[in-house]
Amino acid sequence: PDEAGDKLTNPFAGKSETLARGQELYFVNCAACHGSLGRGDGPVAPYFVLTPPSLLSDKARGFKDGYLYHLV
């Protein structure tokens, strides 16, 4: 994942239509676990052995786009 973070770049960074589409996809695919605000408190989170991580932490906010792409 670290290598992906260094080598992969986001060709859509900063485009408003990309942010809107990303928000749609987040609510469809991620919010159930990570919650509507990204805190790791989604409605299915209590059913996991490990709590989904908060996407608001300094660590998560510091991830490069390529790292996140590889992770997901």
C-alpha positions in Angstrom: 0.0 0.0 0.0 2.8 2.5 0.7 4.3 2.0 -2.7 0.9 2.6 -4.3 0.6 5.8 -2.3 3.8 7.0 -3.8 3.2 5.8 -7.4 -0.5 6.3 -8.0 -1.9 9.8 -8.4 -5.5 11.0 -8.5 -6.3 12.3 -12.1 -9.6 13.8 -10.8 -8.4 15.7 -7.8 -10.1 19.0 -7.1 -13.0 18.6 -9.6 -16.3 19.4 -8.0 -18.2 16.8 -10.0 -15.8 14.1 -8.8 -16.4 15.2 -5.2 -20.2 14.9 -5.7 -19.9 11.5 -7.2 -17.5 10.4 -4.5 -20.0 11.5 -1.9 -22.7 9.4 -3.6 -20.5 6.4 -3.7 -19.5 6.8 0.0 -23.1 6.8 1.1 -23.8 3.7 -1.0 -20.7 1.7 -0.2 -19.0 3.0 3.0 -21.5 4.8 5.3 -23.0 1.6 6.6 -19.7 0.8 8.4 -17.9 4.1 8.7 -21.1 6.2 9.4 -22.5 9.2 7.6 -19.7 11.5 9.0 -16.9 8.9 8.7 -16.5 8.3 12.5 -16.6 4.5 12.3 -20.1 4.5 13.9 -22.3 3.3 11.0 -25.4 1.2 11.7 -23.6 -2.2 11.1 -20.4 -1.2 12.9 -21.5 -2.9 16.2 -21.7 -6.3 14.5 -17.9 -6.3 13.6 -15.3 -7.8 15.9 -13.1 -4.7 15.1 -14.7 -1.3 15.0 -14.4 0.3 11.6 -11.8 3.1 11.8 -12.7 6.7 11.9 -11.9 8.4 8.6 -11.5 11.7 10.5 -8.3 10.8 12.4 -5.0 12.5 11.6 -3.7 9.2 10.4 -6.5 8.6 7.9 -6.5 12.2 6.7 -2.8 11.9 5.9 -3.2 8.9 3.6 -2.3 9.7 0.0 -4.9 9.1 -2.7 -2.9 6.2 -4.2 -2.8 4.5 -0.8 -6.5 4.8 -0.4 -7.2 3.6 -3.9 -5.0 0.5 -3.2 -6.7 -0.1 0.2 -10.2 0.1 -1.1 
